[in-house]
Structures are given as structure tokens and as C-alpha cells.
Amino acid sequence: MTGENFCTAAINGFLLILKHTATFAFTRGIGGIFNVLGKLTVSVVTTASCYCIITFWPEMYQKINSPIGPLIVVFLLSYSIAFLFMMIYSTTATCILHSLYADVDICKTLS
């Protein structure tokens, strides 16, 4: 953002986090709650819809002995995909907060 080399920018970013530790910790905590809720919601809804498909599709229901195995596979796959998407959400929230406080500090030094 400021045109500095990597090491200088990394040190400035670390100092920015230290300066606004409480806000970053609060955002990390709230983001963690949303991460867990998002992952579980996506996984449970996907598994429930797969259960409905297996149960209400007569040909599928007759071919399998128990829906537990396919549901476990669907849950694990959907959890993995939700984990990847929520990781992007977490990184984006941290980057936006970083940009906000970098801008606030730059504006304070200019005024």
C-alpha cells in the first residue's frame, strides 16, 4: 500500500497489529465464530439434502443398504470445501481490517 519493500512492509504490518491488538483479537474471535458456524451450516445442509435425495429417490434407496456411509462421505467433502471457502473469508476480513487501520494511521500522520 505504501510502496515499501517486503521486509519493511512486514515490520510495519506487525507493528500495526501490535498497535491495534484489541481490535484484531476481537475481529479474529468473531471471525472464528462465523467460520465454525459457516462450515457446520454448509456441511449439515449438504448432508441433509443428500439424505433427502437418498430417502425420497426410490431407485437409490433400494440400491444401498444404509445411507450412513454415503452421508459420511458427503459430510467430509462438504466440510472440506466449506473449510476452503471460509479460509478465504477469514483472510479477507483480516486484510480489510489491516487496510482500514493502515489508512487511519496514514491519515493521522498527514493531519
N, C-alpha and C positions, 0 to 999 in steps of 0.2 A: 504494500500500500504506500510505503514512503520511499521506495526506490533504493533501499539499503541492501547490502549483500546478505547472504543467508545467515551467517553466524551473528551478525549484528541484529538482524530482524528476529532471530530466535531468542536472543537475550532480551530484546525489547518486549517480545511477546510474553516471555516468562515473567518479566518484571511487571507487565500489565496484569497478568493473572495474580501475582502477589499483591499488587495494589488494590485489586477488587476481588479479594479472595471470597468474601461472604457471598457476593452475587454469583460468582462462578460456582461455588459449592451449592447454593440454593438451586441454581439452574440445573446443575448436574443431578441433584436429588429429584427434582420434579421430572426431569428428562428420564431418569431411571424408572420412575413410577409409570410414566407413559410408555416407555419401552416394554416393560413387563406386561402391562395391560394390552398394548398393541399386539405383541407376539401371541399372547394367550387368546385374545379375541379372534385373530386371524386363524389360529390353529383349531380352536374349538368350533368356530363356524364352518370351516372347511371340513372338519371331521364329521360334524353333524349333517352337513349337506351330503357327504358321501354315504353316511349311514342311511339317510332318507332315500338316496338313489338305490342303494343295495336292497333295502327293505321293500320299496314300492315297485321295483322292476322285477317282475315275476321270473324271467329267464335268469337274471343274475342271482336272484335269491335261491333258486333251485340248484345252481351250479356250485355254490360254495357251502361248506359245512358250517362255518362260523364266520361272522363278519369281523371278529376281533383282530385277526391278522391283517387284513387289508386296511382296517381303520388305524391300526398302529403305524403302518407304513405311511398312510395319508397324513397322520398327525405329525410324524417325524419330518416328512418332506415339507409340509406347510410351515412347520416351525422353523426349519432351516431357511426357507425363502423369506419368512417374516423377519427372522433374525438379520438377514442381509439388508432388507429394506429399512428396518428400524435402526440399524447401524448408520445408514445414510442420514436418517432423521437426526440422530444424536450428533453426528459430525456437523450437520448444517446448523443446528441450534448453537453449538459451540462457536462456529465461525461467525454467525450473526452477532453473537454477544461480543466476541473479540473485536469485530468491526465497529460495533457501537461504542465500546469503551476506548478504542484507538481514536475514533473520531472525536469523542468527548475530550480526551486528553490533548489532542491536536488543537481543538478549538479553544481550550483553556490557555494553552501556551500562546496562541495568536492574539487573544484578547487582553 
